[in-house]
């Protein structure tokens, strides 16, 4: 990808940072776009950095930027998950995509748009049956519904002449920089901050859901592979990106604690309220979710390479 121009929206976020690093390592000319500069941390690797909210300001600002950097690929890693109201999620996850598509269409040489979707677009799953791309979506959270609206907007636009768009539906991402609003991000922060001589009190409800966890670096590799893929292979497609297997969240918590080396005394609490899920506001109350990632292997020549322990160690190291 040497010399390819890539624009990453949401560049200072969890996934955005990993994407910028992966594209930079591949030799791309990265333009990092975020609503604000990073808070007290190093900026993501990029040739150019822009800080503005595309939804707040001149409607052609993003289009002018794409034209100025001669963008070949635009990756939308922006959005709202943790601690956001349904209306805030609607604006950041769905309305932004409409503006982004208008901006891409206004550029003389249209770049490929890679929209990062989510497993929560599928909704509740059935144990032992990973979601395939042709399965009917039935999201049961505001986050899943707004992301599904965005995916459909991208796919509808990809059917028009000259357009080039693809949706990568991603499972639960784990690794360095996980947001503190997420279950594992919050737990890793507590574990690494513990300094007491005695065990840390851990007050968590039972985590009985099964989830598909994928390493953030593997997601970044999949996005780079998607940017490289021939247009005829991926345009207008949905492609799942995950580990391909579900693990019990309770086991993931236990393993994170074990890898941290921090002594913990677990206290019993009431089960989570219906709809809360193990990951906070983005999570479904569904008991079992996993992605079928066979299509990613065929179209992108991609497969997950990092195991869960690798992801959890990276999470602790970056907390």
RODREN-524528 format. One line per 3 residues: number of its first residue (from 1); their letters; for each residue x, y, z of N, C-alpha, C. Coordinates in nm, 2 decimals. Example, Ala and Ser with C-alpha at 12.3 -4.5 7.8 and 13.67 -1.06 7.14 Angstrom:
<pts>
1 = AS = 1.32,-0.57,0.78,1.23,-0.45,0.78,1.32,-0.33,0.78  1.28,-0.22,0.71,1.37,-0.11,0.71,1.29,0.00,0.79
</pts>
This chain:
<pts>
1 = XXX = 0.08,-0.12,0.00,0.00,0.00,0.00,0.09,0.13,0.00  0.21,0.11,-0.03,0.30,0.23,-0.03,0.25,0.34,-0.11  0.23,0.46,-0.05,0.19,0.58,-0.12,0.04,0.59,-0.12
4 = XXX = -0.04,0.49,-0.09,-0.18,0.50,-0.09,-0.23,0.60,0.01  -0.33,0.68,-0.02,-0.39,0.78,0.07,-0.51,0.72,0.14  -0.50,0.72,0.27,-0.60,0.66,0.36,-0.65,0.76,0.46
7 = XXX = -0.78,0.79,0.47,-0.84,0.87,0.57,-0.91,0.79,0.67  -0.88,0.81,0.80,-0.94,0.73,0.91,-1.02,0.83,0.99  -1.15,0.81,1.00,-1.24,0.89,1.08,-1.25,0.82,1.22
10 = XXX = -1.25,0.89,1.33,-1.24,0.84,1.46,-1.10,0.79,1.49  -1.00,0.86,1.45,-0.86,0.82,1.45,-0.81,0.81,1.59  -0.86,0.89,1.69,-0.81,0.89,1.82,-0.89,0.79,1.91
13 = XXX = -0.98,0.72,1.86,-1.06,0.62,1.93,-0.98,0.49,1.95  -1.05,0.39,2.01,-0.99,0.26,2.04,-0.94,0.20,1.91  -1.04,0.17,1.82,-1.00,0.10,1.69,-0.93,0.20,1.60
16 = XXX = -0.96,0.33,1.60,-0.90,0.42,1.51,-0.75,0.42,1.53  -0.70,0.42,1.65,-0.55,0.42,1.67,-0.49,0.29,1.61  -0.55,0.18,1.63,-0.49,0.06,1.57,-0.50,0.06,1.42
19 = XXX = -0.60,0.12,1.36,-0.61,0.13,1.22,-0.50,0.22,1.16  -0.48,0.34,1.23,-0.38,0.43,1.18,-0.24,0.36,1.19  -0.21,0.29,1.29,-0.08,0.22,1.31,-0.07,0.11,1.20
22 = XXX = -0.17,0.04,1.17,-0.16,-0.07,1.07,-0.14,-0.01,0.93  -0.21,0.09,0.89,-0.20,0.15,0.76,-0.06,0.22,0.75  -0.02,0.29,0.86,0.11,0.35,0.85,0.22,0.24,0.83
25 = XXX = 0.21,0.13,0.90,0.31,0.02,0.89,0.31,-0.03,0.75  0.19,-0.03,0.68,0.18,-0.08,0.54,0.23,0.02,0.44  0.27,0.14,0.48,0.33,0.24,0.39,0.23,0.34,0.34
28 = XXX = 0.11,0.34,0.39,0.01,0.43,0.34,0.03,0.57,0.39  -0.02,0.67,0.32,-0.02,0.81,0.37,-0.15,0.83,0.45  -0.14,0.83,0.58,-0.26,0.83,0.67,-0.29,0.97,0.70
31 = XXX = -0.42,1.00,0.69,-0.48,1.13,0.74,-0.57,1.09,0.85  -0.54,1.14,0.97,-0.62,1.10,1.09,-0.72,1.21,1.12  -0.85,1.18,1.12,-0.96,1.27,1.15,-1.03,1.23,1.28
34 = XXX = -1.04,1.33,1.37,-1.11,1.31,1.50,-1.18,1.43,1.54  -1.28,1.42,1.63,-1.35,1.53,1.67,-1.27,1.63,1.76  -1.17,1.56,1.83,-1.08,1.64,1.92,-0.95,1.57,1.93
37 = XXX = -0.84,1.65,1.97,-0.71,1.59,1.99,-0.72,1.48,2.10  -0.62,1.38,2.10,-0.62,1.28,2.20,-0.60,1.35,2.34  -0.67,1.29,2.44,-0.66,1.34,2.58,-0.54,1.29,2.65
40 = XXX = -0.43,1.36,2.65,-0.31,1.33,2.73,-0.23,1.21,2.68  -0.26,1.16,2.56,-0.18,1.05,2.51,-0.12,1.09,2.37  -0.03,1.00,2.33,0.04,1.03,2.20,-0.06,1.02,2.09
43 = XXX = -0.05,1.11,1.99,-0.15,1.11,1.87,-0.12,0.98,1.79  -0.22,0.93,1.72,-0.20,0.82,1.63,-0.11,0.85,1.52  -0.03,0.75,1.47,0.06,0.77,1.36,-0.01,0.82,1.24
46 = XXX = 0.03,0.93,1.18,-0.03,0.98,1.06,0.05,1.09,1.00  0.04,1.11,0.86,0.11,1.22,0.80,0.04,1.35,0.82  -0.09,1.34,0.84,-0.17,1.46,0.86,-0.28,1.44,0.96
49 = XXX = -0.30,1.53,1.05,-0.41,1.52,1.15,-0.50,1.64,1.15  -0.63,1.61,1.15,-0.74,1.71,1.14,-0.83,1.68,1.26  -0.87,1.79,1.33,-0.96,1.77,1.44,-1.09,1.86,1.42
52 = XXX = -1.20,1.79,1.38,-1.32,1.86,1.36,-1.43,1.76,1.36  -1.55,1.80,1.39,-1.67,1.71,1.38,-1.74,1.74,1.25  -1.74,1.64,1.16,-1.81,1.66,1.03,-1.95,1.70,1.04
55 = XXX = -2.02,1.67,1.15,-2.16,1.71,1.16,-2.18,1.85,1.22  -2.07,1.91,1.25,-2.08,2.05,1.31,-1.99,2.14,1.23  -2.04,2.21,1.14,-1.96,2.30,1.06,-2.00,2.30,0.91
58 = XXX = -1.91,2.35,0.83,-1.95,2.36,0.68,-1.97,2.21,0.63  -2.08,2.19,0.56,-2.11,2.05,0.52,-2.01,2.00,0.41  -1.93,2.09,0.35,-1.84,2.04,0.25,-1.69,2.03,0.30
61 = XXX = -1.68,2.05,0.43,-1.54,2.05,0.48,-1.48,1.91,0.47  -1.55,1.80,0.49,-1.49,1.67,0.48,-1.46,1.64,0.33  -1.55,1.68,0.24,-1.53,1.65,0.10,-1.40,1.73,0.05
64 = XXX = -1.38,1.85,0.10,-1.26,1.92,0.06,-1.14,1.86,0.11  -1.15,1.80,0.23,-1.03,1.73,0.28,-1.00,1.60,0.20  -1.10,1.52,0.17,-1.08,1.40,0.09,-1.02,1.44,-0.05
67 = XXX = -1.07,1.55,-0.11,-1.01,1.59,-0.24,-0.87,1.64,-0.22  -0.84,1.71,-0.11,-0.71,1.77,-0.09,-0.60,1.66,-0.07  -0.64,1.55,0.00,-0.54,1.44,0.02,-0.55,1.33,-0.09
70 = XXX = -0.63,1.35,-0.19,-0.65,1.25,-0.29,-0.68,1.11,-0.23  -0.78,1.11,-0.15,-0.80,0.98,-0.07,-0.84,0.86,-0.16  -0.77,0.75,-0.14,-0.80,0.63,-0.21,-0.90,0.54,-0.13
73 = XXX = -0.89,0.55,0.01,-0.97,0.48,0.10,-1.01,0.56,0.22  -1.14,0.55,0.26,-1.19,0.62,0.38,-1.24,0.51,0.47  -1.19,0.51,0.59,-1.24,0.41,0.69,-1.32,0.49,0.80
76 = XXX = -1.44,0.45,0.82,-1.52,0.51,0.92,-1.52,0.43,1.05  -1.43,0.47,1.14,-1.42,0.41,1.27,-1.48,0.50,1.38  -1.55,0.61,1.34,-1.61,0.70,1.43,-1.75,0.64,1.48
79 = XXX = -1.80,0.70,1.59,-1.93,0.66,1.64,-1.93,0.67,1.79  -2.05,0.65,1.85,-2.07,0.66,1.99,-2.13,0.53,2.04  -2.07,0.48,2.15,-2.11,0.35,2.21,-2.15,0.38,2.36
82 = XXX = -2.04,0.40,2.44,-2.05,0.40,2.58,-2.10,0.53,2.63  -2.20,0.52,2.72,-2.25,0.64,2.78,-2.32,0.74,2.69  -2.37,0.70,2.58,-2.44,0.79,2.48,-2.59,0.76,2.48
85 = XXX = -2.67,0.86,2.47,-2.81,0.84,2.45,-2.85,0.79,2.32  -2.97,0.73,2.30,-3.00,0.68,2.17,-3.00,0.79,2.06  -3.03,0.91,2.09,-3.02,1.02,1.99,-2.88,1.05,1.96
88 = XXX = -2.79,1.05,2.06,-2.65,1.07,2.03,-2.59,0.96,1.94  -2.64,0.84,1.97,-2.59,0.73,1.89,-2.64,0.74,1.74  -2.77,0.79,1.73,-2.83,0.80,1.60,-2.75,0.90,1.52
91 = XXX = -2.71,1.01,1.58,-2.63,1.11,1.51,-2.49,1.06,1.47  -2.42,1.01,1.57,-2.28,0.97,1.55,-2.26,0.84,1.47  -2.36,0.75,1.48,-2.35,0.62,1.41,-2.42,0.62,1.27
94 = XXX = -2.52,0.69,1.26,-2.60,0.68,1.13,-2.60,0.81,1.05  -2.63,0.93,1.12,-2.63,1.05,1.04,-2.50,1.09,0.98  -2.39,1.06,1.06,-2.26,1.08,1.01,-2.23,1.01,0.88
97 = XXX = -2.28,0.89,0.87,-2.26,0.81,0.75,-2.32,0.87,0.63  -2.44,0.92,0.65,-2.51,0.99,0.53,-2.42,1.11,0.48  -2.37,1.19,0.58,-2.28,1.30,0.54,-2.15,1.25,0.47
100 = XXX = -2.10,1.14,0.53,-1.98,1.08,0.47,-2.00,1.04,0.33  -2.11,0.97,0.30,-2.14,0.93,0.16,-2.16,1.05,0.07  -2.22,1.16,0.12,-2.23,1.28,0.03,-2.09,1.33,0.00
103 = XXX = -2.00,1.33,0.10,-1.87,1.38,0.09,-1.79,1.30,-0.01  -1.80,1.17,0.00,-1.73,1.08,-0.10,-1.78,1.10,-0.24  -1.92,1.11,-0.25,-1.97,1.13,-0.39,-1.93,1.26,-0.45
106 = XXX = -1.89,1.36,-0.37,-1.86,1.49,-0.42,-1.71,1.50,-0.47  -1.64,1.40,-0.44,-1.49,1.39,-0.48,-1.49,1.34,-0.63  -1.41,1.41,-0.72,-1.40,1.36,-0.86,-1.36,1.21,-0.87
109 = XXX = -1.26,1.17,-0.79,-1.22,1.03,-0.80,-1.26,0.97,-0.66  -1.38,0.89,-0.67,-1.43,0.85,-0.54,-1.35,0.74,-0.47  -1.32,0.76,-0.34,-1.24,0.66,-0.27,-1.33,0.55,-0.23
112 = XXX = -1.27,0.44,-0.19,-1.35,0.33,-0.13,-1.38,0.36,0.01  -1.51,0.34,0.05,-1.55,0.36,0.19,-1.57,0.23,0.26  -1.49,0.21,0.37,-1.50,0.09,0.45,-1.57,0.13,0.58
115 = XXX = -1.70,0.09,0.60,-1.78,0.11,0.71,-1.76,0.00,0.82  -1.72,0.04,0.94,-1.71,-0.06,1.05,-1.84,-0.08,1.12  -1.90,-0.19,1.09,-2.03,-0.23,1.15,-2.00,-0.31,1.28
118 = XXX = -2.10,-0.38,1.32,-2.09,-0.45,1.45,-2.18,-0.58,1.45  -2.13,-0.67,1.53,-2.21,-0.80,1.55,-2.35,-0.77,1.61  -2.36,-0.65,1.68,-2.49,-0.62,1.74,-2.60,-0.59,1.64
121 = XXX = -2.56,-0.57,1.51,-2.66,-0.55,1.41,-2.74,-0.68,1.39  -2.68,-0.80,1.42,-2.75,-0.92,1.40,-2.85,-0.95,1.51  -2.83,-0.90,1.63,-2.92,-0.92,1.75,-2.89,-1.05,1.82
124 = XXX = -2.99,-1.10,1.89,-2.97,-1.23,1.96,-2.94,-1.34,1.87  -2.85,-1.43,1.92,-2.81,-1.55,1.84,-2.86,-1.68,1.90  -2.82,-1.78,1.84,-2.86,-1.92,1.88,-2.73,-2.00,1.91
127 = XXX = -2.72,-2.06,2.03,-2.60,-2.13,2.07,-2.55,-2.23,1.96  -2.43,-2.22,1.93,-2.37,-2.31,1.83,-2.39,-2.27,1.68  -2.46,-2.16,1.66,-2.48,-2.11,1.52,-2.43,-1.97,1.50
130 = XXX = -2.30,-1.96,1.46,-2.25,-1.83,1.43,-2.33,-1.75,1.32  -2.33,-1.62,1.33,-2.40,-1.54,1.23,-2.32,-1.54,1.10  -2.39,-1.57,0.99,-2.34,-1.55,0.86,-2.39,-1.42,0.80
133 = XXX = -2.32,-1.37,0.70,-2.35,-1.24,0.64,-2.49,-1.24,0.58  -2.54,-1.35,0.54,-2.67,-1.35,0.47,-2.79,-1.37,0.57  -2.76,-1.38,0.70,-2.86,-1.39,0.80,-2.94,-1.26,0.82
136 = XXX = -3.07,-1.28,0.86,-3.15,-1.16,0.88,-3.11,-1.08,1.00  -3.08,-0.95,0.99,-3.04,-0.87,1.11,-3.17,-0.84,1.19  -3.15,-0.84,1.33,-3.26,-0.81,1.42,-3.20,-0.75,1.55
139 = XXX = -3.14,-0.63,1.54,-3.08,-0.57,1.65,-3.18,-0.54,1.76  -3.13,-0.56,1.89,-3.22,-0.54,2.00,-3.17,-0.43,2.09  -3.08,-0.34,2.04,-3.03,-0.23,2.12,-3.03,-0.11,2.03
142 = XXX = -3.03,0.01,2.09,-3.02,0.14,2.01,-2.89,0.14,1.93  -2.78,0.09,1.99,-2.65,0.09,1.92,-2.66,0.00,1.79  -2.71,-0.12,1.81,-2.73,-0.21,1.70,-2.81,-0.16,1.59
145 = XXX = -2.92,-0.09,1.63,-3.02,-0.04,1.53,-2.95,0.08,1.45  -2.88,0.17,1.52,-2.82,0.28,1.45,-2.71,0.23,1.36  -2.63,0.13,1.40,-2.53,0.08,1.31,-2.58,0.01,1.19
148 = XXX = -2.70,-0.06,1.21,-2.76,-0.13,1.10,-2.81,-0.03,1.00  -2.87,0.08,1.04,-2.91,0.19,0.95,-2.79,0.24,0.87  -2.68,0.26,0.94,-2.56,0.30,0.87,-2.51,0.20,0.76
151 = XXX = -2.51,0.08,0.80,-2.47,-0.03,0.70,-2.56,-0.03,0.58  -2.69,-0.02,0.60,-2.78,-0.03,0.49,-2.76,0.10,0.40  -2.73,0.21,0.46,-2.70,0.33,0.38,-2.58,0.31,0.29
154 = XXX = -2.48,0.25,0.35,-2.35,0.23,0.27,-2.38,0.13,0.16  -2.45,0.02,0.19,-2.48,-0.08,0.08,-2.57,-0.03,-0.03  -2.67,0.05,0.01,-2.75,0.11,-0.09,-2.67,0.20,-0.18
157 = XXX = -2.58,0.28,-0.13,-2.50,0.37,-0.21,-2.40,0.30,-0.30  -2.36,0.18,-0.25,-2.26,0.10,-0.32,-2.32,0.05,-0.45  -2.45,0.04,-0.46,-2.52,0.00,-0.58,-2.53,0.10,-0.69
160 = XXX = -2.49,0.22,-0.66,-2.49,0.33,-0.76,-2.37,0.33,-0.85  -2.37,0.38,-0.97,-2.25,0.39,-1.06,-2.14,0.47,-0.99  -2.02,0.41,-1.00,-1.90,0.48,-0.95,-1.88,0.47,-0.80
163 = XXX = -1.97,0.41,-0.73,-1.95,0.40,-0.58,-1.88,0.28,-0.55  -1.81,0.28,-0.43,-1.73,0.17,-0.39,-1.73,0.17,-0.23  -1.82,0.08,-0.18,-1.84,0.08,-0.04,-1.85,-0.07,0.01
166 = XXX = -1.80,-0.09,0.13,-1.81,-0.23,0.19,-1.83,-0.21,0.34  -1.90,-0.31,0.40,-1.93,-0.31,0.55,-1.85,-0.42,0.61  -1.77,-0.40,0.71,-1.71,-0.50,0.79,-1.78,-0.51,0.92
169 = XXX = -1.85,-0.62,0.95,-1.92,-0.64,1.08,-1.83,-0.70,1.18  -1.80,-0.63,1.28,-1.70,-0.67,1.38,-1.76,-0.72,1.51  -1.70,-0.82,1.56,-1.74,-0.87,1.69,-1.68,-0.79,1.80
172 = XXX = -1.69,-0.84,1.93,-1.64,-0.76,2.04,-1.49,-0.75,2.04  -1.44,-0.63,2.03,-1.30,-0.61,2.01,-1.22,-0.59,2.15  -1.11,-0.66,2.16,-1.03,-0.66,2.28,-0.89,-0.62,2.24
175 = XXX = -0.82,-0.56,2.34,-0.68,-0.52,2.32,-0.64,-0.39,2.38  -0.52,-0.35,2.36,-0.47,-0.22,2.42,-0.56,-0.10,2.38  -0.59,-0.03,2.48,-0.67,0.09,2.46,-0.82,0.07,2.47
178 = XXX = -0.86,-0.04,2.51,-1.01,-0.07,2.52,-1.07,0.04,2.60  -1.19,0.09,2.56,-1.25,0.20,2.63,-1.28,0.17,2.78  -1.27,0.27,2.87,-1.30,0.24,3.01,-1.44,0.22,3.04
181 = XXX = -1.53,0.25,2.94,-1.67,0.23,2.96,-1.71,0.08,2.93  -1.62,0.01,2.87,-1.65,-0.14,2.84,-1.61,-0.22,2.97  -1.67,-0.34,2.97,-1.65,-0.43,3.09,-1.50,-0.46,3.10
184 = XXX = -1.43,-0.51,3.00,-1.30,-0.55,3.01,-1.20,-0.43,3.03  -1.23,-0.32,2.96,-1.15,-0.20,2.97,-1.16,-0.14,3.12  -1.28,-0.14,3.17,-1.29,-0.09,3.31,-1.22,-0.19,3.41
187 = XXX = -1.23,-0.32,3.39,-1.17,-0.41,3.48,-1.02,-0.41,3.47  -0.97,-0.39,3.35,-0.82,-0.39,3.33,-0.77,-0.26,3.40  -0.84,-0.15,3.39,-0.79,-0.03,3.46,-0.79,-0.05,3.61
190 = XXX = -0.89,-0.11,3.66,-0.89,-0.13,3.81,-0.78,-0.23,3.85  -0.76,-0.33,3.77,-0.65,-0.43,3.81,-0.51,-0.36,3.81  -0.49,-0.29,3.70,-0.35,-0.23,3.69,-0.33,-0.11,3.79
193 = XXX = -0.44,-0.05,3.84,-0.43,0.06,3.94,-0.42,0.00,4.08  -0.45,-0.12,4.10,-0.45,-0.18,4.24,-0.32,-0.18,4.30  -0.30,-0.11,4.42,-0.17,-0.11,4.49,-0.18,-0.16,4.63
196 = XXX = -0.30,-0.20,4.68,-0.31,-0.24,4.82,-0.24,-0.37,4.85  -0.21,-0.39,4.97,-0.14,-0.52,5.01,-0.24,-0.64,5.01  -0.36,-0.61,5.02,-0.46,-0.72,5.03,-0.53,-0.74,4.89
199 = XXX = -0.62,-0.83,4.88,-0.69,-0.85,4.76,-0.78,-0.74,4.72  -0.80,-0.72,4.59,-0.89,-0.62,4.54,-1.03,-0.67,4.54  -1.12,-0.59,4.59,-1.26,-0.63,4.60,-1.32,-0.61,4.46
202 = XXX = -1.38,-0.72,4.41,-1.44,-0.72,4.27,-1.59,-0.75,4.28  -1.67,-0.64,4.26,-1.81,-0.66,4.28,-1.87,-0.65,4.14  -1.90,-0.77,4.08,-1.95,-0.78,3.95,-2.07,-0.88,3.95
205 = XXX = -2.17,-0.85,3.87,-2.28,-0.95,3.85,-2.23,-1.07,3.77  -2.30,-1.18,3.78,-2.26,-1.30,3.70,-2.26,-1.26,3.55  -2.15,-1.30,3.48,-2.13,-1.28,3.34,-2.16,-1.41,3.26
208 = XXX = -2.28,-1.44,3.24,-2.32,-1.57,3.18,-2.33,-1.57,3.03  -2.31,-1.46,2.97,-2.33,-1.45,2.82,-2.20,-1.51,2.76  -2.22,-1.56,2.63,-2.11,-1.61,2.55,-2.09,-1.51,2.44
211 = XXX = -1.96,-1.46,2.42,-1.94,-1.36,2.32,-1.81,-1.40,2.24  -1.81,-1.34,2.12,-1.70,-1.36,2.02,-1.60,-1.24,2.04  -1.48,-1.26,2.09,-1.38,-1.16,2.11,-1.27,-1.17,2.01
214 = XXX = -1.24,-1.05,1.95,-1.14,-1.05,1.84,-1.04,-0.94,1.88  -0.91,-0.97,1.85,-0.80,-0.87,1.88,-0.81,-0.75,1.79  -0.79,-0.63,1.85,-0.79,-0.51,1.78,-0.69,-0.51,1.66
217 = XXX = -0.58,-0.57,1.68,-0.48,-0.58,1.57,-0.52,-0.67,1.46  -0.60,-0.77,1.49,-0.65,-0.85,1.38,-0.76,-0.78,1.31  -0.84,-0.70,1.38,-0.94,-0.61,1.31,-0.87,-0.52,1.21
220 = XXX = -0.76,-0.45,1.26,-0.69,-0.36,1.17,-0.63,-0.43,1.05  -0.58,-0.55,1.07,-0.53,-0.63,0.96,-0.64,-0.66,0.86  -0.76,-0.69,0.90,-0.87,-0.71,0.81,-0.91,-0.59,0.73
223 = XXX = -0.90,-0.47,0.80,-0.94,-0.35,0.73,-0.83,-0.31,0.62  -0.71,-0.33,0.66,-0.60,-0.31,0.55,-0.62,-0.41,0.44  -0.65,-0.53,0.47,-0.68,-0.63,0.36,-0.80,-0.59,0.28
226 = XXX = -0.90,-0.53,0.34,-1.01,-0.49,0.26,-0.98,-0.37,0.17  -0.89,-0.28,0.22,-0.85,-0.17,0.14,-0.77,-0.21,0.02  -0.70,-0.33,0.03,-0.62,-0.38,-0.08,-0.70,-0.46,-0.18
229 = XXX = -0.81,-0.52,-0.14,-0.89,-0.61,-0.22,-0.94,-0.55,-0.35  -0.95,-0.63,-0.45,-1.00,-0.58,-0.58,-1.15,-0.54,-0.56  -1.18,-0.43,-0.63,-1.32,-0.37,-0.62,-1.43,-0.48,-0.64
232 = XXX = -1.41,-0.56,-0.75,-1.52,-0.65,-0.78,-1.54,-0.76,-0.67  -1.44,-0.78,-0.59,-1.45,-0.88,-0.49,-1.53,-0.83,-0.36  -1.52,-0.70,-0.33,-1.57,-0.66,-0.20,-1.68,-0.55,-0.21
235 = XXX = -1.69,-0.48,-0.32,-1.78,-0.36,-0.32,-1.93,-0.41,-0.30  -2.00,-0.35,-0.22,-2.14,-0.38,-0.19,-2.16,-0.50,-0.10  -2.05,-0.55,-0.04,-2.06,-0.67,0.04,-2.06,-0.64,0.19
238 = XXX = -2.11,-0.73,0.27,-2.09,-0.74,0.42,-1.99,-0.85,0.44  -1.89,-0.82,0.53,-1.79,-0.92,0.56,-1.78,-0.92,0.71  -1.79,-1.04,0.77,-1.78,-1.05,0.92,-1.63,-1.06,0.95
241 = XXX = -1.60,-0.99,1.07,-1.46,-1.00,1.12,-1.47,-1.03,1.27  -1.42,-1.15,1.31,-1.43,-1.19,1.45,-1.33,-1.30,1.47  -1.34,-1.36,1.59,-1.26,-1.48,1.61,-1.32,-1.61,1.56
244 = XXX = -1.46,-1.60,1.54,-1.53,-1.72,1.49,-1.57,-1.81,1.60  -1.55,-1.78,1.72,-1.60,-1.87,1.83,-1.65,-1.78,1.95  -1.74,-1.84,2.02,-1.79,-1.77,2.14,-1.73,-1.83,2.27
247 = XXX = -1.70,-1.74,2.36,-1.64,-1.78,2.49,-1.72,-1.72,2.60  -1.73,-1.79,2.71,-1.81,-1.75,2.83,-1.74,-1.62,2.89  -1.82,-1.51,2.90,-1.76,-1.39,2.95,-1.70,-1.41,3.09
250 = XXX = -1.77,-1.49,3.17,-1.71,-1.51,3.31,-1.57,-1.57,3.30  -1.55,-1.66,3.20,-1.41,-1.72,3.19,-1.31,-1.61,3.14  -1.36,-1.52,3.06,-1.27,-1.41,3.01,-1.23,-1.32,3.13
253 = XXX = -1.32,-1.29,3.22,-1.30,-1.21,3.34,-1.20,-1.28,3.43  -1.22,-1.41,3.45,-1.13,-1.49,3.53,-0.99,-1.49,3.48  -0.98,-1.51,3.34,-0.85,-1.51,3.28,-0.77,-1.38,3.29
256 = XXX = -0.85,-1.27,3.27,-0.79,-1.14,3.28,-0.73,-1.11,3.42  -0.81,-1.15,3.52,-0.76,-1.14,3.66,-0.64,-1.23,3.68  -0.64,-1.35,3.63,-0.52,-1.44,3.64,-0.40,-1.38,3.58
259 = XXX = -0.41,-1.33,3.46,-0.30,-1.27,3.39,-0.24,-1.15,3.46  -0.33,-1.07,3.52,-0.29,-0.95,3.59,-0.20,-0.98,3.71  -0.22,-1.10,3.77,-0.14,-1.13,3.90,-0.20,-1.06,4.02
262 = XXX = -0.31,-0.99,4.01,-0.36,-0.92,4.12,-0.46,-1.02,4.20  -0.44,-1.03,4.33,-0.53,-1.11,4.41,-0.67,-1.04,4.42  -0.77,-1.12,4.40,-0.90,-1.06,4.39,-1.00,-1.14,4.48
265 = XXX = -1.08,-1.07,4.55,-1.19,-1.13,4.63,-1.32,-1.09,4.56  -1.39,-1.19,4.50,-1.51,-1.17,4.42,-1.63,-1.17,4.52  -1.71,-1.07,4.51,-1.83,-1.06,4.59,-1.95,-1.08,4.50
268 = XXX = -2.05,-1.15,4.55,-2.17,-1.18,4.47,-2.26,-1.06,4.47  -2.32,-1.03,4.35,-2.42,-0.93,4.34,-2.54,-0.98,4.26  -2.64,-0.90,4.25,-2.76,-0.95,4.17,-2.73,-0.95,4.02
271 = XXX = -2.80,-1.04,3.95,-2.78,-1.04,3.81,-2.80,-0.91,3.74  -2.74,-0.88,3.62,-2.77,-0.76,3.55,-2.91,-0.75,3.51  -2.96,-0.62,3.50,-3.09,-0.60,3.45,-3.11,-0.65,3.31
274 = XXX = -3.23,-0.69,3.26,-3.25,-0.73,3.13,-3.21,-0.62,3.03  -3.13,-0.66,2.93,-3.09,-0.56,2.83,-2.95,-0.50,2.86  -2.90,-0.52,2.98,-2.77,-0.46,3.02,-2.66,-0.53,2.95
277 = XXX = -2.66,-0.66,2.95,-2.55,-0.73,2.88,-2.42,-0.72,2.95  -2.31,-0.79,2.91,-2.19,-0.79,2.97,-2.10,-0.67,2.93  -2.13,-0.60,2.83,-2.04,-0.50,2.78,-2.10,-0.36,2.80
280 = XXX = -2.21,-0.33,2.87,-2.26,-0.20,2.89,-2.37,-0.17,2.78  -2.37,-0.04,2.74,-2.48,0.01,2.66,-2.49,-0.05,2.52  -2.37,-0.10,2.47,-2.37,-0.16,2.34,-2.42,-0.30,2.33
283 = XXX = -2.42,-0.37,2.44,-2.44,-0.51,2.44,-2.58,-0.55,2.44  -2.61,-0.67,2.38,-2.74,-0.73,2.38,-2.75,-0.82,2.50  -2.87,-0.84,2.54,-2.89,-0.94,2.65,-2.89,-1.08,2.60
286 = XXX = -2.87,-1.10,2.47,-2.87,-1.23,2.41,-2.76,-1.32,2.48  -2.79,-1.44,2.50,-2.70,-1.53,2.57,-2.58,-1.57,2.49  -2.59,-1.57,2.36,-2.48,-1.63,2.27,-2.47,-1.56,2.14
289 = XXX = -2.35,-1.51,2.11,-2.32,-1.45,1.99,-2.18,-1.48,1.94  -2.17,-1.51,1.81,-2.04,-1.54,1.74,-2.06,-1.51,1.59  -1.95,-1.49,1.52,-1.95,-1.46,1.38,-1.89,-1.57,1.30
292 = XXX = -1.95,-1.60,1.19,-1.89,-1.69,1.09,-1.80,-1.61,1.01  -1.67,-1.64,1.01,-1.57,-1.55,0.94,-1.51,-1.62,0.81  -1.58,-1.72,0.76,-1.53,-1.79,0.65,-1.52,-1.70,0.52
295 = XXX = -1.62,-1.61,0.51,-1.62,-1.52,0.39,-1.50,-1.43,0.39  -1.46,-1.38,0.51,-1.34,-1.30,0.52,-1.22,-1.37,0.47  -1.21,-1.50,0.50,-1.10,-1.58,0.45,-1.10,-1.59,0.30
298 = XXX = -1.22,-1.60,0.24,-1.22,-1.62,0.09,-1.20,-1.48,0.02  -1.26,-1.38,0.07,-1.26,-1.25,0.00,-1.13,-1.17,0.03  -1.09,-1.17,0.16,-0.98,-1.09,0.21,-0.85,-1.17,0.23
301 = XXX = -0.86,-1.30,0.22,-0.74,-1.38,0.26,-0.70,-1.35,0.41  -0.80,-1.33,0.49,-0.77,-1.29,0.63,-0.83,-1.39,0.73  -0.76,-1.41,0.84,-0.81,-1.49,0.95,-0.75,-1.44,1.08
304 = XXX = -0.82,-1.45,1.19,-0.76,-1.40,1.31,-0.63,-1.48,1.35  -0.53,-1.41,1.39,-0.40,-1.47,1.43,-0.37,-1.46,1.57  -0.43,-1.37,1.65,-0.40,-1.36,1.79,-0.50,-1.43,1.88
307 = XXX = -0.46,-1.50,1.98,-0.55,-1.56,2.07,-0.60,-1.47,2.18  -0.69,-1.52,2.26,-0.75,-1.43,2.36,-0.65,-1.39,2.46  -0.55,-1.48,2.50,-0.45,-1.44,2.60,-0.37,-1.32,2.54
310 = XXX = -0.33,-1.33,2.41,-0.26,-1.22,2.36,-0.33,-1.08,2.37  -0.46,-1.09,2.34,-0.55,-0.97,2.35,-0.55,-0.92,2.50  -0.57,-1.01,2.59,-0.58,-0.97,2.73,-0.45,-0.91,2.79
313 = XXX = -0.34,-0.97,2.75,-0.21,-0.92,2.79,-0.19,-0.78,2.73  -0.23,-0.76,2.61,-0.22,-0.62,2.55,-0.31,-0.53,2.62  -0.43,-0.57,2.65,-0.52,-0.49,2.73,-0.46,-0.44,2.86
316 = XXX = -0.40,-0.53,2.93,-0.34,-0.50,3.06,-0.22,-0.41,3.04  -0.14,-0.43,2.94,-0.02,-0.35,2.92,-0.06,-0.21,2.88  -0.17,-0.19,2.82,-0.21,-0.06,2.77,-0.30,0.01,2.87
319 = X = -0.34,-0.05,2.98,-0.44,0.01,3.07,-0.38,0.12,3.15
</pts>
